[in-house]
Amino acid sequence: MPKWFAFVFLMLNVLVSHAQATDVIHYNISVKHPDPKQAYNIELLDLALKQTVDEFGPYELKAVVYEMPQGRTSIMVEQEDAIDVVWRMTSQTLETKLQAIYVPLLKGLMGFRVFIINKEDQTRFSKTMPVTTLKSYTAGQGLDWPDSQILQHNGFNVIKGSAIKLIPMLKRQRFDYFPRAIHEPWTEIKNEPSLSVESNFLLKYTAPMYFFVNKQNKHLHRRIESGLNKLIKNGEFDTFLYSHPITANIIKKVKLADRRIIQLDNPLLSEKTRQLQKNKPLWIQ
């Protein structure tokens, strides 16, 4: 066999082997404290990756069970330690540590906030009360959540706690209300008869949730970005958002037209995210 033919044969084998390699992508889940809402992000990631098989080859999504706060999962991605992708509300600091895929996973719904309250407290939340009164009440938020800083920046009184303890803290009246993105509270209080979703107010601020990967993982970044952009272009992104059990009919369910909307500033946004607001197809209109 001529040497050049052997070389070509070897290179073809290498190329075929590379083309057939499977991307194994690890993400974190909790078994001790499962969150049904995470199904939306996992299924969206899977849908985006399916769009890229022709270009990038096969893939496999693998759940890694670690019981930890979301801040710790970001550190693991940054350190390339067992987890390849996370989904989090963005901040300028987070974007300096991890590579964001700049497609808002919920088209901005993370910044539409309604309150979980103790059911008997609804009368305290009069639609006509001054905003200063609402700010004087105490809002419960997570220790490492950007929302805590956003609310404090806008003059709200915030009590922080571990994410899994916030509902019990509210029930013990450690604070007055628990702001949640509008798709979140319904599942969280399903088995909590003493709690309800407050009916008069909505806080609104720009707070996209992105997929994040390690800054050196250019391949995975390109792959997820390509898949999400294809979903937006072919309309499947909107179909997924408006039909998924977690988000379907949520604008109607929250009775947005009946609420007093209080617009807040988010000081944590990067310039890249601020500019992204001009790309209207990426956001709820």
C-alpha positions in Angstrom: 0.0 0.0 0.0 1.5 3.4 -1.0 2.4 5.6 2.0 0.2 8.4 0.8 -2.8 6.1 0.6 -2.1 4.8 4.1 -1.9 8.3 5.4 -5.2 9.3 3.7 -6.9 6.2 5.0 -5.7 7.0 8.6 -6.9 10.6 8.4 -10.3 9.5 7.1 -10.6 7.1 10.1 -9.7 9.9 12.5 -12.3 12.2 10.9 -15.0 9.6 11.0 -14.2 8.7 14.6 -14.3 12.4 15.5 -17.6 12.9 13.7 -19.1 10.0 15.6 -17.9 11.1 19.0 -20.7 11.8 21.5 -20.8 15.0 23.5 -21.6 14.0 27.1 -23.0 17.1 28.8 -23.4 17.0 32.6 -25.8 19.1 34.6 -26.8 19.2 38.3 -30.0 18.1 39.9 -31.1 17.6 43.5 -32.7 14.4 44.7 -33.2 15.6 48.3 -34.9 18.8 47.2 -36.2 18.2 43.7 -37.5 21.3 41.8 -40.2 20.4 39.2 -39.6 23.8 37.5 -36.1 22.6 36.4 -37.8 20.3 33.9 -38.4 23.4 31.7 -34.7 24.2 31.5 -33.6 20.6 31.0 -36.1 20.0 28.3 -35.2 23.2 26.5 -31.5 22.3 26.6 -32.3 18.9 25.2 -34.5 20.5 22.4 -31.7 22.9 21.5 -29.1 20.2 21.3 -31.3 18.1 19.1 -31.2 21.0 16.6 -27.4 20.6 16.3 -26.9 16.9 15.7 -26.3 17.3 12.0 -23.6 19.9 12.7 -22.0 18.7 15.9 -22.9 15.0 16.1 -24.7 12.9 18.8 -24.9 14.0 22.4 -25.9 12.6 25.8 -27.3 14.6 28.7 -26.3 13.3 32.1 -27.7 14.4 35.4 -25.2 14.7 38.3 -26.7 14.6 41.7 -25.2 17.1 44.1 -27.0 18.8 47.0 -25.7 22.3 46.8 -26.8 26.0 46.4 -26.8 27.4 42.9 -23.8 29.5 43.6 -21.8 26.3 44.2 -22.8 24.8 40.9 -21.5 27.8 39.1 -18.1 27.4 40.8 -18.0 23.8 39.7 -18.6 24.8 36.1 -15.9 27.5 36.4 -13.5 24.9 37.8 -14.5 22.3 35.2 -15.5 20.0 38.1 -18.1 17.4 37.1 -20.7 19.9 35.7 -20.7 21.3 32.2 -23.7 23.6 32.1 -25.9 25.6 34.5 -28.8 27.9 34.1 -29.0 31.0 36.3 -30.3 34.5 36.4 -27.5 36.6 35.0 -25.3 39.2 36.6 -22.3 41.1 35.4 -20.2 39.2 37.9 -21.4 35.8 36.8 -20.7 36.7 33.1 -17.1 37.5 34.0 -16.6 34.0 35.5 -18.7 31.9 33.1 -19.5 32.0 29.4 -23.2 33.0 29.0 -25.2 31.9 26.0 -27.1 35.1 25.4 -30.6 33.8 24.8 -33.1 34.5 27.7 -34.5 31.1 28.5 -37.8 32.5 29.6 -37.9 35.5 27.4 -37.6 37.7 30.5 -40.3 36.2 32.6 -37.7 35.8 35.5 -38.1 39.5 36.0 -41.9 39.4 36.4 -42.3 38.9 40.2 -45.4 38.2 42.2 -45.5 37.4 45.9 -46.2 34.3 48.0 -47.8 35.5 51.2 -49.6 34.0 54.2 -53.2 33.8 53.0 -54.6 36.0 55.8 -52.2 38.9 54.9 -53.8 39.8 51.6 -55.6 42.7 53.1 -52.2 44.3 54.0 -51.4 44.5 50.3 -53.8 47.2 49.2 -53.3 48.1 45.6 -53.5 51.8 46.5 -50.9 51.8 49.3 -47.8 53.8 48.7 -44.8 52.0 47.3 -42.9 53.2 50.4 -45.2 51.1 52.5 -44.5 48.0 50.4 -40.8 48.7 50.7 -41.1 48.9 54.5 -42.4 45.3 54.5 -39.8 42.6 54.6 -39.2 40.4 51.5 -37.6 37.0 51.7 -34.9 36.1 49.2 -32.1 33.6 48.7 -28.6 34.2 50.1 -26.9 34.0 46.8 -29.7 35.3 44.5 -29.1 38.4 42.4 -32.7 39.4 43.3 -31.7 40.1 46.8 -29.2 42.8 45.6 -31.8 44.1 43.0 -34.4 44.6 45.6 -32.0 46.2 48.1 -30.7 48.6 45.4 -34.3 49.7 44.8 -34.9 50.4 48.5 -36.7 47.3 49.5 -36.2 45.6 52.9 -34.8 42.1 52.4 -34.3 39.2 54.7 -32.0 36.5 53.2 -32.1 32.8 53.9 -31.2 29.4 52.4 -33.5 28.8 49.4 -35.0 25.6 50.8 -35.9 27.4 54.1 -37.7 30.4 52.6 -41.2 28.9 52.5 -40.9 27.7 56.2 -39.6 31.1 57.2 -42.5 32.8 55.5 -45.0 30.5 57.3 -43.3 31.4 60.6 -43.7 35.1 59.6 -40.0 35.8 59.6 -40.8 38.1 56.7 -43.9 39.4 55.0 -43.7 38.2 51.4 -41.7 36.1 49.1 -41.2 37.5 45.5 -41.1 34.8 42.9 -41.0 34.8 39.0 -44.5 34.4 37.8 -44.1 30.8 36.7 -42.7 29.7 40.1 -45.2 30.1 43.0 -48.0 27.8 41.8 -46.0 24.6 42.1 -44.3 25.9 45.3 -47.5 26.4 47.3 -49.4 23.5 45.8 -49.3 21.7 49.1 -49.3 24.8 51.3 -52.9 25.6 52.2 -51.9 28.5 54.5 -50.1 30.3 51.6 -51.4 32.1 48.5 -50.2 34.2 45.6 -50.7 37.9 46.4 -53.2 39.4 43.9 -52.4 43.1 43.5 -48.8 43.7 42.8 -46.1 42.8 40.3 -42.4 43.8 40.4 -40.8 44.1 37.0 -37.1 44.3 36.2 -34.8 43.0 33.4 -33.5 39.7 34.7 -32.8 37.1 32.0 -31.9 33.5 32.8 -29.1 32.1 30.5 -27.3 28.8 30.1 -23.7 29.2 31.3 -20.7 27.0 30.4 -17.0 27.2 31.2 -15.3 30.0 29.3 -12.8 27.6 27.7 -15.6 25.3 26.5 -16.0 26.9 23.1 -17.4 23.8 21.5 -20.3 23.5 24.0 -21.0 27.2 23.9 -21.2 27.2 20.1 -23.4 24.1 20.1 -26.0 25.4 22.6 -26.0 28.9 21.1 -26.6 27.4 17.6 -29.4 25.2 18.8 -31.2 28.0 20.7 -30.9 30.3 17.7 -32.4 27.7 15.4 -35.3 27.2 17.8 -36.0 31.0 17.7 -35.7 31.1 14.0 -38.1 28.2 13.3 -40.6 29.2 16.0 -40.2 26.2 18.2 -38.8 28.3 21.0 -42.1 30.2 21.4 -44.1 27.0 21.0 -42.1 25.4 23.8 -42.5 28.4 26.1 -46.2 28.8 25.6 -47.1 25.1 25.8 -44.8 23.8 28.5 -46.7 22.8 31.7 -44.5 25.2 33.8 -45.2 28.2 31.7 -48.3 27.6 29.7 -51.0 30.3 30.1 -48.9 32.0 32.8 -49.7 35.6 31.8 -53.4 34.8 31.9 -53.1 32.9 35.2 -51.3 35.7 36.9 -54.0 38.2 35.8 -51.3 40.7 34.7 -53.8 43.3 33.5 -55.3 43.5 37.1 -51.9 44.1 38.8 -50.1 47.3 39.8 -46.7 47.0 38.1 -43.7 48.5 39.9 -40.8 48.9 37.5 -37.4 48.4 39.2 -33.8 49.0 38.0 -31.4 46.0 37.8 -27.9 47.4 38.6 -26.3 44.0 38.0 -26.7 43.8 34.2 -23.7 43.7 31.9 -23.6 46.0 28.9 -24.0 43.0 26.7 -27.3 42.1 28.4 -28.5 45.7 28.3 -27.9 45.8 24.6 -29.6 42.5 24.1 -32.9 44.2 25.2 -33.0 45.8 21.7 -33.4 42.3 20.2 -37.2 42.2 20.6 -37.8 38.5 19.4 -35.9 37.4 22.5 -38.3 38.9 25.0 -41.9 38.7 26.1 -43.7 41.6 24.5 
